Amino acid sequence: MGRRTVRWRGVCAAVVGMALAALLPGQTALAASTPSPSYGFAPDVRSITGAATTSDAESLDIGETYRSTLPASGKLYYRLVLDETSDTYVSVTAVPRAGTTISTGSGIRVYLQNADSRSCSFESAYFGASRSPRPIVAWGAREAFSERALCKGGGLYYVRVERIDGTDASPDDWELELAPVSESGLDQAEGTSAPQSWNSTPPQPPTDQAVRRPGGAGFDEAVPVKQGVWSADVAPGQTLFYKVPVDWGQQLHVTAELGSTTRGRYVGNALITSLYNPARMPVDDVGIGYNGTQKTDSLDPLPPVDYTNRYDSSRQVRAMRFAGSYYLALHLSSAMAEKYGDKPFGVILRVRIDGTTETAPAYAAPSDPRGLFEVSAQDREAAAEGGGAGGDAVMKVVAVAGIGGGSLVLVVLGAWTVVARRRAAGAVG
């Protein structure tokens, strides 16, 4: 997000802090000493408890986002009621706490099953050789075009989430974020063959001067960026989130660079760059090894966004099936602290978008949530400016504070007015 947005959010936080001090004098010290979570859940995220059996499973509503907890052993179930024709995707993000011991084989596995325990899909995600605690994503899907006839009908389905723990992993609970979404069928059926050819030659990444753009702490806080070169500082163990609007027919290219410092010991997968599509399905990732000198690497070439990519045999190509905001996560391994200290490192993100926007497929109904698989004028404006409006920041702060007092609202709005006037005066000057 831009520097002005960061300063504005700091003002809002300070104002809310003062109001809380006035309203709740006995609780402000505790609030100030409580560390913020490493992952940025949405302020209005709904909490849900996973069940040990399907008979006790709580329901997930399509289009909502949920927060849950995954224990070290066993499996959890969540309930879904689906229609007959929509494609449904359930993204599950696992977030171990900082300092958790992770093994190479640690990860999660997600199934989407019908009421007769037949799996429509199952996917796994692992932390890999980096062994660095970070958000990882696996997903389940009920695809109407699938050849699995038992998963085509409407009715009751279950999301099953399992934890995979390798040797020497600590038994701490992991937090979960679940995001079920749906994609309508088309008004008229299209061909069921993926595009046969597309330009897979890696292009030259942008070489412009980098613009400062600190990232967010989760999918909900992902900072919008457009084509260009963006820089940020990232601390060992930290993950930064960005989102890029990519329309139908456009091709996304991403290169990440980890800046130089004093030459030191080698760290494998020091910087991990991961790409997710608008439904938060994993697309691709790349890890950069580091020895103190600047290093760079790019995601594999990806096809232009096309509805029929879903019929391809490649996982990466299948994931490029719809337009919308594609998410980028940059994670700096916690092992960097052991070799180079706790100081932040400079990273550069080079984003290139090729191709001409094409007409969207004729969906029979809107997605849920609405607008998920499209790029709006507001999306493009936010990517150009580097964040949402200041008013969004205010509302999030107030929601998190959970205070309904009129005095707090007046104080926040007063500060909002002062900052807005100063911005306007600065623009005129």
C-alpha positions as CSV (number, residue, x, y, z in Angstrom):
1,M,0.0,0.0,0.0
2,G,1.2,3.6,-0.5
3,R,2.9,5.6,2.1
4,R,0.0,8.0,2.5
5,T,-2.3,5.0,3.2
6,V,0.1,3.7,5.8
7,R,0.3,7.1,7.5
8,W,-3.5,7.4,7.4
9,R,-4.1,4.0,8.9
10,G,-1.6,5.0,11.6
11,V,-3.6,8.1,12.4
12,C,-6.8,6.0,12.5
13,A,-5.2,3.5,14.9
14,A,-3.9,6.2,17.1
15,V,-7.3,7.9,17.3
16,V,-9.1,4.7,18.1
17,G,-6.4,3.9,20.7
18,M,-7.1,7.2,22.4
19,A,-10.8,6.6,22.3
20,L,-10.3,3.2,23.8
21,A,-8.2,4.6,26.5
22,A,-11.0,7.0,27.5
23,L,-13.7,4.4,27.3
24,L,-11.9,1.3,28.6
25,P,-9.0,2.5,30.8
26,G,-8.6,-0.8,32.5
27,Q,-8.0,-2.8,29.2
28,T,-5.8,-0.6,27.1
29,A,-2.5,-1.9,28.5
30,L,-3.5,-5.5,27.7
31,A,-4.5,-4.5,24.2
32,A,-1.3,-2.6,23.6
33,S,0.8,-5.6,24.8
34,T,-1.0,-8.2,22.7
35,P,1.0,-8.9,19.5
36,S,-0.8,-8.7,16.3
37,P,-1.2,-12.0,14.4
38,S,1.3,-12.8,11.6
39,Y,-1.5,-13.5,9.2
40,G,-4.1,-10.8,8.4
41,F,-7.5,-12.3,8.8
42,A,-10.4,-10.0,7.7
43,P,-11.9,-8.0,10.6
44,D,-15.4,-9.5,9.9
45,V,-14.2,-13.1,9.3
46,R,-16.7,-15.6,10.7
47,S,-15.4,-18.2,13.3
48,I,-16.3,-21.8,12.9
49,T,-15.3,-25.0,14.6
50,G,-14.4,-28.0,12.5
51,A,-16.1,-31.2,13.6
52,A,-14.5,-34.6,14.1
53,T,-17.4,-36.3,12.3
54,T,-19.7,-35.3,9.5
55,S,-22.8,-35.6,11.7
56,D,-21.5,-32.7,13.8
57,A,-20.2,-30.6,10.9
58,E,-21.2,-26.9,10.8
59,S,-22.3,-25.3,7.5
60,L,-20.2,-23.0,5.3
61,D,-22.0,-20.4,3.3
62,I,-20.8,-19.8,-0.2
63,G,-19.2,-16.4,-0.6
64,E,-18.2,-16.0,3.1
65,T,-14.8,-16.4,4.7
66,Y,-14.2,-18.4,7.9
67,R,-11.6,-18.8,10.5
68,S,-11.0,-22.1,12.3
69,T,-8.3,-24.1,14.1
70,L,-6.6,-27.3,12.9
71,P,-5.2,-29.6,15.7
72,A,-2.1,-31.7,15.4
73,S,-3.9,-34.9,14.8
74,G,-7.2,-36.1,13.3
75,K,-9.4,-34.6,10.6
76,L,-12.0,-31.8,10.5
77,Y,-15.3,-31.7,8.6
78,Y,-17.3,-28.7,7.3
79,R,-20.7,-28.9,5.6
80,L,-21.8,-27.5,2.2
81,V,-25.1,-27.4,0.4
82,L,-24.5,-27.1,-3.4
83,D,-26.7,-26.5,-6.4
84,E,-26.6,-28.7,-9.5
85,T,-24.8,-26.6,-12.0
86,S,-22.3,-24.2,-10.4
87,D,-18.6,-25.0,-10.0
88,T,-17.6,-24.7,-6.3
89,Y,-14.1,-24.0,-5.0
90,V,-13.1,-24.1,-1.3
91,S,-9.7,-22.7,-0.6
92,V,-8.1,-23.6,2.8
93,T,-5.2,-21.6,4.1
94,A,-3.2,-23.1,7.0
95,V,-1.3,-20.7,9.2
96,P,1.2,-22.0,11.8
97,R,2.2,-19.6,14.5
98,A,5.7,-18.1,14.3
99,G,8.3,-20.3,16.0
100,T,6.4,-23.5,15.2
101,T,8.7,-26.4,14.3
102,I,7.9,-27.5,10.7
103,S,9.3,-30.6,9.0
104,T,9.8,-31.0,5.2
105,G,6.8,-33.3,5.0
106,S,4.4,-31.1,7.0
107,G,1.3,-29.8,5.3
108,I,-2.4,-30.1,4.8
109,R,-4.7,-32.2,2.6
110,V,-8.2,-31.0,1.6
111,Y,-11.0,-33.2,0.2
112,L,-14.4,-32.2,-1.1
113,Q,-16.7,-35.2,-0.8
114,N,-20.3,-36.0,-1.4
115,A,-22.7,-37.4,1.2
116,D,-21.6,-41.0,0.3
117,S,-17.9,-40.2,1.1
118,R,-16.9,-40.2,-2.6
119,S,-14.2,-37.6,-3.3
120,C,-14.9,-35.0,-5.9
121,S,-11.3,-33.7,-5.4
122,F,-8.4,-33.9,-3.1
123,E,-5.3,-31.6,-3.0
124,S,-2.3,-31.3,-0.7
125,A,0.1,-28.5,0.1
126,Y,3.5,-28.9,1.9
127,F,6.0,-26.5,3.5
128,G,8.8,-28.3,1.7
129,A,12.6,-28.0,2.3
130,S,12.4,-24.5,3.6
131,R,10.7,-25.7,6.8
132,S,9.7,-22.1,7.5
133,P,6.2,-21.5,9.0
134,R,4.1,-19.6,6.5
135,P,0.6,-19.6,5.0
136,I,0.1,-22.6,2.7
137,V,-3.0,-23.3,0.6
138,A,-4.8,-26.4,-0.5
139,W,-8.3,-26.5,-2.0
140,G,-11.3,-28.7,-2.8
141,A,-13.6,-28.4,-5.8
142,R,-16.9,-29.7,-7.1
143,E,-16.7,-29.1,-10.9
144,A,-19.9,-29.5,-12.9
145,F,-18.0,-30.5,-16.0
146,S,-16.1,-33.3,-14.1
147,E,-16.5,-36.9,-15.3
148,R,-17.2,-37.9,-11.7
149,A,-21.0,-38.4,-12.0
150,L,-21.5,-38.8,-8.3
151,C,-20.4,-35.2,-7.8
152,K,-22.6,-33.5,-10.4
153,G,-25.8,-33.3,-8.4
154,G,-26.9,-30.7,-5.9
155,G,-27.3,-31.4,-2.3
156,L,-25.1,-32.1,0.7
157,Y,-21.3,-32.2,0.5
158,Y,-18.5,-32.1,3.0
159,V,-15.1,-30.4,3.1
160,R,-12.5,-32.5,4.9
161,V,-9.3,-31.0,6.1
162,E,-6.4,-33.2,7.3
163,R,-3.0,-32.2,8.8
164,I,0.1,-33.9,7.5
165,D,2.9,-33.8,10.0
166,G,6.4,-35.1,9.2
167,T,9.1,-36.1,11.6
168,D,10.0,-33.8,14.5
169,A,7.1,-31.3,13.8
170,S,5.8,-29.6,16.9
171,P,2.1,-30.4,17.9
172,D,0.9,-26.8,18.0
173,D,-2.5,-26.0,16.5
174,W,-2.6,-24.2,13.2
175,E,-5.1,-21.5,12.3
176,L,-7.2,-22.0,9.2
177,E,-8.9,-19.6,6.7
178,L,-11.6,-21.2,4.6
179,A,-13.1,-19.4,1.6
180,P,-15.8,-21.2,-0.4
181,V,-16.8,-19.5,-3.7
182,S,-18.9,-20.5,-6.7
183,E,-18.7,-20.0,-10.4
184,S,-21.9,-20.1,-12.4
185,G,-22.3,-22.3,-15.5
186,L,-22.5,-20.7,-19.0
187,D,-25.6,-19.7,-20.9
188,Q,-24.4,-21.8,-23.7
189,A,-21.9,-24.7,-23.6
190,E,-18.4,-24.0,-25.0
191,G,-15.8,-26.5,-26.3
192,T,-14.2,-28.7,-23.8
193,S,-10.7,-28.5,-25.2
194,A,-8.0,-26.3,-23.8
195,P,-6.2,-23.8,-26.1
196,Q,-3.6,-25.8,-28.1
197,S,-1.0,-23.0,-28.4
198,W,0.1,-19.9,-26.5
199,N,3.3,-17.9,-26.2
200,S,5.4,-19.7,-23.5
201,T,8.6,-17.7,-24.2
202,P,9.6,-15.8,-21.0
203,P,9.5,-12.1,-21.8
204,Q,11.9,-9.4,-20.5
205,P,10.7,-8.3,-17.0
206,P,10.1,-4.6,-16.5
207,T,13.3,-2.7,-15.7
208,D,11.8,0.6,-14.4
209,Q,12.9,2.2,-11.2
210,A,11.1,0.3,-8.3
211,V,8.2,2.1,-6.6
212,R,7.8,1.5,-2.9
213,R,4.8,-0.7,-2.2
214,P,4.7,-2.6,1.2
215,G,2.5,-5.7,1.0
216,G,-0.4,-6.9,3.2
217,A,-0.4,-9.7,5.8
218,G,-3.0,-12.0,4.1
219,F,-5.4,-12.5,1.2
220,D,-7.9,-10.0,2.7
221,E,-5.1,-7.4,3.1
222,A,-3.4,-8.0,-0.2
223,V,-2.1,-4.7,-1.7
224,P,-3.1,-4.0,-5.3
225,V,-0.4,-3.6,-7.9
226,K,-0.4,-3.3,-11.7
227,Q,2.3,-3.9,-14.3
228,G,5.5,-2.3,-13.0
229,V,8.4,-2.7,-10.5
230,W,7.6,-2.7,-6.8
231,S,9.8,-2.8,-3.7
232,A,9.3,-3.6,-0.1
233,D,11.1,-4.8,3.0
234,V,10.4,-8.2,4.4
235,A,11.6,-9.7,7.7
236,P,12.6,-13.3,8.2
237,G,9.5,-15.4,8.7
238,Q,7.2,-12.7,7.2
239,T,4.9,-13.1,4.2
240,L,3.7,-10.2,2.1
241,F,0.6,-10.4,-0.1
242,Y,-0.2,-8.5,-3.3
243,K,-3.0,-8.8,-5.9
244,V,-2.8,-8.1,-9.6
245,P,-6.0,-7.6,-11.8
246,V,-5.7,-9.9,-14.8
247,D,-8.5,-9.8,-17.4
248,W,-9.7,-12.4,-19.9
249,G,-7.0,-12.9,-22.6
250,Q,-4.2,-11.3,-20.6
251,Q,-1.0,-13.1,-19.7
252,L,0.7,-12.6,-16.3
253,H,4.5,-12.7,-15.8
254,V,6.2,-12.4,-12.4
255,T,9.8,-12.1,-11.3
256,A,11.0,-11.7,-7.8
257,E,14.4,-10.4,-6.6
258,L,16.1,-10.7,-3.2
259,G,18.5,-7.8,-2.6
260,S,22.2,-8.1,-1.7
261,T,23.7,-7.8,1.7
262,T,27.0,-8.9,3.3
263,R,28.0,-12.2,1.7
264,G,27.2,-15.1,4.1
265,R,26.1,-18.7,4.4
266,Y,23.7,-20.3,1.9
267,V,20.0,-20.5,2.6
268,G,17.9,-22.7,0.3
269,N,14.4,-21.3,-0.6
270,A,15.2,-18.1,1.2
271,L,12.5,-16.2,-0.7
272,I,9.4,-18.2,-1.9
273,T,7.1,-16.5,-4.4
274,S,3.6,-18.1,-4.7
275,L,0.8,-17.2,-7.1
276,Y,-2.9,-17.9,-6.5
277,N,-5.9,-17.3,-8.7
278,P,-9.0,-15.3,-7.8
279,A,-10.5,-18.4,-6.0
280,R,-7.3,-18.6,-4.0
281,M,-6.3,-21.8,-5.8
282,P,-2.5,-22.3,-6.0
283,V,-1.1,-21.7,-9.5
284,D,2.7,-21.8,-9.2
285,D,5.6,-21.0,-6.9
286,V,9.4,-20.6,-7.0
287,G,12.1,-20.5,-4.4
288,I,15.3,-18.5,-4.5
289,G,18.5,-19.7,-2.8
290,Y,20.6,-17.0,-1.2
291,N,24.2,-16.4,-0.1
292,G,24.2,-12.7,0.4
293,T,24.4,-11.6,-3.2
294,Q,21.3,-10.4,-5.1
295,K,19.3,-13.3,-6.6
296,T,16.3,-13.4,-9.0
297,D,13.9,-15.9,-10.4
298,S,10.6,-16.0,-12.2
299,L,7.4,-18.0,-12.1
300,D,7.1,-20.5,-15.0
301,P,5.4,-19.0,-18.1
302,L,1.6,-19.1,-17.8
303,P,-1.0,-19.0,-20.5
304,P,-3.4,-16.1,-21.1
305,V,-6.5,-16.3,-18.9
306,D,-9.1,-18.4,-20.7
307,Y,-12.2,-20.2,-19.6
308,T,-11.2,-23.4,-21.4
309,N,-7.8,-23.6,-19.6
310,R,-9.7,-25.7,-17.0
311,Y,-9.7,-28.7,-19.5
312,D,-5.8,-28.8,-19.7
313,S,-3.8,-31.6,-18.1
314,S,-1.4,-29.2,-16.4
315,R,-2.3,-27.9,-12.9
316,Q,-0.8,-24.5,-13.6
317,V,-2.7,-24.1,-16.9
318,R,-6.0,-25.3,-15.3
319,A,-5.7,-22.7,-12.6
320,M,-5.6,-19.8,-15.2
321,R,-9.3,-20.4,-15.8
322,F,-10.9,-17.0,-14.9
323,A,-10.2,-13.3,-14.7
324,G,-10.0,-11.3,-11.5
325,S,-7.4,-10.5,-8.9
326,Y,-4.5,-12.9,-8.9
327,Y,-2.6,-13.1,-5.6
328,L,1.1,-13.0,-5.0
329,A,2.7,-14.1,-1.7
330,L,6.3,-13.3,-0.9
331,H,7.7,-15.3,2.0
332,L,11.2,-14.8,3.5
333,S,12.4,-17.9,5.2
334,S,12.8,-17.8,9.0
335,A,16.2,-19.5,8.5
336,M,17.5,-16.1,7.2
337,A,17.5,-14.8,10.8
338,E,19.9,-17.6,11.8
339,K,22.4,-16.8,9.1
340,Y,22.0,-13.0,8.6
341,G,20.1,-11.6,11.6
342,D,16.6,-10.3,12.2
343,K,16.8,-7.2,10.0
344,P,14.5,-6.9,7.0
345,F,15.7,-7.6,3.5
346,G,14.8,-5.6,0.4
347,V,12.7,-7.5,-2.2
348,I,11.7,-6.3,-5.7
349,L,8.6,-7.6,-7.5
350,R,8.5,-7.2,-11.3
351,V,5.1,-7.6,-12.8
352,R,4.3,-7.8,-16.5
353,I,0.9,-8.2,-18.2
354,D,0.7,-8.9,-21.9
355,G,-2.2,-9.4,-24.2
356,T,-5.4,-7.6,-25.1
357,T,-8.5,-7.9,-23.0
358,E,-11.1,-10.3,-24.5
359,T,-14.8,-10.6,-24.0
360,A,-15.8,-12.5,-20.9
361,P,-17.7,-15.8,-21.2
362,A,-21.5,-15.6,-21.0
363,Y,-22.1,-16.7,-17.4
364,A,-25.7,-17.7,-16.6
365,A,-25.5,-16.0,-13.2
366,P,-23.1,-13.9,-11.1
367,S,-20.4,-15.5,-9.1
368,D,-20.6,-15.7,-5.3
369,P,-19.2,-13.4,-4.0
370,R,-20.3,-11.2,-6.9
371,G,-17.6,-9.8,-9.2
372,L,-15.0,-12.4,-8.2
373,F,-14.2,-13.4,-11.7
374,E,-14.0,-10.0,-13.4
375,V,-11.8,-6.9,-13.4
376,S,-13.6,-3.7,-12.6
377,A,-12.6,-0.1,-13.2
378,Q,-12.2,0.2,-9.4
379,D,-9.8,-2.8,-9.4
380,R,-7.6,-1.1,-12.0
381,E,-7.8,2.2,-10.1
382,A,-6.8,0.5,-6.8
383,A,-3.9,-1.3,-8.6
384,A,-2.6,2.1,-9.9
385,E,-2.9,3.8,-6.6
386,G,-1.7,1.0,-4.4
387,G,-4.7,0.5,-2.0
388,G,-8.3,1.2,-1.2
389,A,-9.8,4.4,0.0
390,G,-9.0,5.8,3.4
391,G,-12.7,5.3,4.4
392,D,-12.2,1.5,4.2
393,A,-9.3,1.7,6.6
394,V,-11.5,3.7,9.1
395,M,-14.3,1.2,8.9
396,K,-11.9,-1.8,9.5
397,V,-10.4,-0.1,12.5
398,V,-13.8,0.7,14.0
399,A,-15.0,-2.8,13.3
400,V,-11.9,-4.4,15.0
401,A,-12.3,-2.0,18.0
402,G,-15.9,-3.2,18.4
403,I,-16.9,0.1,19.9
404,G,-20.3,1.6,19.1
405,G,-19.9,4.8,21.1
406,G,-20.9,8.0,19.3
407,S,-17.9,9.8,20.8
408,L,-15.5,7.4,19.1
409,V,-17.3,7.8,15.7
410,L,-17.1,11.6,16.0
411,V,-13.4,11.5,16.9
412,V,-12.5,9.2,14.0
413,L,-14.6,11.2,11.6
414,G,-13.0,14.4,12.8
415,A,-9.6,13.0,12.3
416,W,-10.7,11.8,8.8
417,T,-11.8,15.4,8.0
418,V,-8.5,16.9,9.1
419,V,-6.4,14.4,7.2
420,A,-8.6,14.9,4.1
421,R,-8.2,18.7,4.2
422,R,-4.4,18.4,4.6
423,R,-4.3,16.1,1.6
424,A,-6.3,18.5,-0.4
425,A,-4.2,21.4,0.6
426,G,-1.0,19.5,-0.2
427,A,-2.5,18.6,-3.7
428,V,-3.2,22.2,-4.4
429,G,0.2,23.4,-3.2
